[in-house]
Amino acid sequence: MTAHAAERAKVIAGNVANADTPGFRARDLAPFSETYRNAAANPIRATRAGHFTSSDGGATAMRVTEDQGGRAPNGNSVSLEEEMVKNAETKRQHDISLAVYRSSLTMLRTALGRRG
């Protein structure tokens, strides 16, 4: 989820950077739930015991899509308001993933008899 949020933030930043570029079409990532579901349905398999399965955290399963929103007269489809909303959603998703990591670390520390 953290990798998905980071990748989506990059795509959103690219949209904002090209908000005035004629003909630019806004892009977004497929939702995390869809990406996660596809990765779980088609796990990467190693053909030999020494092979590593994936070092990119599943980033290859993410697919960039073009938004089908309205277009400005110059052909640009970036809406800064929509990008701000997407950015807030992405920050929330990133914060949730960090909270899950923190909780997991706390449980591991508790299991090991360590605190703090």
PyMOL commands that set and color helices and strands:
alter all, ss='L'
color gray80, all
select helices_A, chain A and resi 2-17+32-41+59-61+80-112
alter helices_A, ss='H'
color red, helices_A
select strands_A, chain A and resi 27-29+64-66
alter strands_A, ss='S'
color yellow, strands_A
deselect
rebuild
show_as cartoon
